[in-house]
Amino acid sequence: MSFLGKIIERKREEIGESSRRLPLEEIRERLKDAPSVRTGSFRQALTVGEKVALIGEIKKASPSKGLIRPDFDPAALASAYARGGASALSVLTDYESFQGRNEYLALARQASGLPVLRKDFIIDRWQLYESRLLGADCVLLIVAALEAPALIDLSALAGELGLEVLVEVHDEKELERALTCRPDMIGVNNRDLDTFEVSLEVSRKLAPLFPEETIRVSESGITDGNDLRELSALGYHAVLVGEHLMRQPDLEQAVRTLLQGA
């Protein structure tokens, strides 16, 4: 079984346990008192400026690299991202593979004031209701993890709940599938989720295939201003950077340096 397949299998078990502890009916009841959604805030944050925008990722660890940020403080990291000039945040909430936690999302949002993407392996409607309850502005839907009907269904439900959607693809076939659900934004993951190999060539190859109106995000493998300038020239509106920045001792300055290079 592939790496992604194993994660999906585990995630189904997690959802079963979590939904028994917190039934959907209870989430719906709690949502009546939840803060209002900031509809359109994530997409708007990526398109408000002339230069390519930065989605700063808050990630403690990864399956391929292990522990990335030993002194991990999600609120402090979120604040540093905001001060450095990031436009939005991506917060890992998957625990088994990334040592993420649901509470990191609210901490990051409160500390930064920036729109927040919940980055997890979302495969079930229950997770979207949970994401809304956690305070996410946007959710990630990975095409490789979803059959076509599920991708369309989850995209539609996210919209009903006031959540924006970043649909993630890795190749041309996945991009074709992503476009069928008319997503708010499409992210090109430069990392192969099975081999963990990373190459900006993925973003280069897919760049000409996007409809003009699509908001495009390049994810993974981005390390300097040269990358930002190239991706901007290719039509990408934003980049998502995690590991490179998480390894920098002075995150705020590293963000500034990266953006100034663009």
ZIJOSUL-V686170 format. One record per helix or strand of 2 or more residues. SS is the DSSP state (hx for helix, st for strand). FROM is the first residue (numbers start at 0). TO is the last residue. Records with the same first field share a line. If there is no record, write none. Layout:
# ZIJOSUL-V686170
SS=FROM-TO, FROM-TO
This chain:
# ZIJOSUL-V686170
hx=2-20, 23-30, 40-46, 73-83, 94-97, 102-111, 124-133, 142-144, 147-159, 171-178, 200-206, 224-232, 242-245, 250-259
st=52-57, 60-61, 65-66, 87-91, 114-118, 137-141, 163-168, 184-188, 214-218, 237-240
